[in-house]
Amino acid sequence: MSVFSMQDFDGHEQVVFASDPETGLKAIIAIHNTARGPALGGCRMWAYAGENDAIRDVLRLSRGMTYKNAMADLPFGGGKSVIIGDARSMKTPELMAAMGRAVERLAGRYIIAEDVGTSVEDMAVVRTVTSHVAGLKEGGSGDPSPATAHGVFMGIRAAVGYKMRRNSLDGLRVNVQGLGHVGLHLCRQLADEGARLAVADIRREHVEEAVDSFGATPIDPDSIYDVEADVFAPCALGAVINDDTLPRLRVSVVAGSANNQLAENRHGAALAARGILYAPDYVINAGGVINISHELDGGGYDRETAFAHVGRIHDTLLTIFSRADQDGLPTNVAADRIAEERFRPSRVA
């Protein structure tokens, strides 16, 4: 299948296939749009079922970064990279160095950071061969998970305030799907505010941690869509809002950290038709990239300033919700239009 004919190809500026036989590297770097600046986005390592799945993922993720960075008003475009392989068994320092050399060949058009399957330690390896890397532990912003979780937390505050007219999260029922670094950080913040948590994850040890630490109720991963709550917070992989799951939702708000939560754009309208307020994923989960951007602004990273910026996700979402109601649009469409005004001004009527 040609990349140009794929459904998720959206006028991407550049798609690079990188390989290194010695280390086994098979990677794809997608640069979607650089109108606002160099493309900034993480590197995901995943055991994709096939190469077309990897291409589809990197195209969707890189496009999402363009919208995310524009909505956060950052001076960066959108890009993403994926490494094909099982991070637990195939990732080595040599492989990550090879990935860094692939990034270096792009001469600054793409800035790499950690994502699913990679870490800040991996980025330190990448840094040995290229300067076009962010999310470093030493002298940088480090693990972006706490910032991402804080942005989602602030986004949930905004959504329940707008939809349910609630100023307090005490007693709020939240179903959290996925208990990785972001999901667990989010659970901690919600529990501190008195929210009642129900959690699901394929890893039993993470569920047990949430139960022990936050008093969460465990849910079978296949049943989480059927459990009544105020908020459904998807914090795992994408496309979880689809034709099969959407009719099962018994919540007022969908607000979580996962990328590409809607299987298709039309599912945003379907959520709205059911009276469910959707916090567009690339807006609510932008805390990580906002945090990283403060590492790259030339003034030195300051955590307090960065997290204050992350907190503005709350007001950004309120603007989107208001515009969606004013224009009679699903929230994902309203968000897209605002973002496009920022990176495609000549194409907006």
Secondary structure by P-SEA (a helix, b strand, c coil): cccccccccccccbbbbbbbccccccbbbbbcccccccbbbbbbbcccccaaaaaaaaaaaaaaaaaaaaaacccccccbbbbcccccccccaaaaaaaaaaaaaacccbbbbbcccccaaaaaaaaacccccccccccccccaaaaaaaaaaaaaaaaaaaaccccccccbbbbbccccaaaaaaaaaaaaabbbbbbccccaaaaaaaaaccbbbbbcccccccccccbbbbcccccccccccccccccccccccccccccccaaaaaaaaacccccccccccaaaaaaaaaacccccccaaaaaaaaaaaaaaaaaaaaaaaaacccaaaaaaaaaaaaccccccc
